[in-house]
Amino acid sequence: MVDNVRELAQVHALGGLGRQYGLVFTTWDEDIAPAMRADPVEVGALTEKQALELLGLWCDRRASRLPAAARQVCAQVQNLALGVVTAGAMVARGHSLTDVPALLEQGADRVRGDLDPEYPYRGLPAAIEAALTTLPEEDQDRYARLAVFAGRGPFPRAAAERLWGPELSPAQVADLLADLVNRALLTPAGPDRYTAHDPHYDVMFSRLGGEDGTDLAAAHAHLIERYRRPGTWAHAAADPYLGPRLIGHLSAAGYAEELRTVLADVAWIRARLAHGGLSGLLADYDYADDALGLQIARALRMSADAVTADPELVAVQLAARLLSHPDPEVAEWARALDRPDRRLWPAGPYPALTPATEPLVETQFGYDNEMFKVAISADGSTAISGDVAGSIRVWDLTGDGEPRVLTGHTAQVAAVAISADGTIAAGGDIEGSVRVWDLATAECIASWIGDHPIKGCTVISGELPRIGVGQNRGAPYLLELRRTA
């Protein structure tokens, strides 16, 4: 189950799990479900009866015993579950249900001018604002600063202690987090971990002047300073929260020069590899905006197999690939890696590694079985490979994730092909079986059994795709693609 999918690639990554699995995802984007051939189920507001029953749970009363104000409350929050829960939490904390409509109206007054005129769910921010106004002013400000965690997954209590310290002690932080949970302004996400819904974060951003506001940048900067130690940031790579998120916080704080320094720090690179893997490290370089950072990322991709197997090889790999770079800044940085005290190479010339200026883009790795055939889409974004165990892997050459696996062959894959537009893949094995997949869904859409081992195949794109198949012996075939049931 995947919540709040924003891009098609996020569900594509789970497309090769096999027929024994099902995939359930939520999204605001109406185009994603049809692209995945998923069965859409629209989730909207509760019925009035459902909303009243939910409100009754928080008020500890049956829906039939709620006062007339209950219907007004549900209407004000548009019968949306999060709004009903937020209003119910106000009642659970001692507010009279008859007073809640006035509080919700005050919350609506605060958000009316901030919202997009077309935003349809105004009851949600109004309910959140109403709940916030029952907090002390300083706690409202602390809640708004939680916006630094938006888009970064659940945050631990230890990170909140940094954000709210030193003004609050760890015990006071724990009390405030528990209070926010009780007010339905935060949601527990495991032991000492918390998260918020998008409408909560929207209110936080609004209170800090928007996602590009100076107050938000200052909150990111405060969090960074509370984590800072003397020396480099290499120590932070081992922190489960900060390690994968430091670069993002530096960017959001406006620490552009320090961000570049960290991305060029071999100690940081080595530590991130050890604790977060190559995909996590390369994600940091999405923030790189200078030649050195971009070239380091390119060299890391080219050295993927070596540095993943042994992070200690980072310095020698980067130096060997960047020493001859035409950019003087990049070449000078690489030369500095070979200081006498480091002794990258005991003696003799530098290793003959392909420089980062050569056409080689990257090294893909992670194959345990012998690979026989590879095909690449015309736009260079996707590659497929077949191995001795009968697996076909789909490699996203534009991203950093693990390859998807297409299953179905029971023998060594001897031929693979991909359509020019990268939407259809085909594979043939030594037992004469040909299988065709829709790469958007990883679904096998057609299959064919020949008389002899398959030696080659190709996908001919068109309005009705066709598969050309060559066998070890016997006639070649041109197969018209018909989807299996």
Secondary structure, 3 states (H helix, E strand, C coil): CEEEECCHHHHHCCCCCCCCCCCCEEECCCCHHHHCCCCCCCCCCCCHHHHHHHHHHHHCCCHHHCCCHHHHHHHHCCCCHHHHHHHHHHHHCCCCCCCHHHHHHHHHHHHCCCCCCCCCCCHHHHHHHHHHCCCCHHHHHHHHHHHHHCCCCCEEHHHHHHHHCCCCCHHHHHHHHHHHHHCCCCEECCCCEEECCHHHHHHHHHHCCCCCCHHHHHHHHHHHHHHCCCCCCHHHHHCCCCCCCHHHHHHHHCCHHHHHHHHCCHHHHHHHHHHHHHHHHHHHHHHCCCHHHHHHHHHHHHCHHHHHHCHHHHHHHHHHHHCCCCCHHHHHHHHHCCCCCCCCCCCCCCCCCCCCCCCCCCCCCCCCCCEEEEEECCCCCEEEEEECCCCEEEEECCCCCCCEEECCCCCCEEEEEECCCCCEEEEEECCCEEEEEECCCCEEEEEEECCCCEEEEEEECCCCCEEEEEECCCCCEEEECCCCC
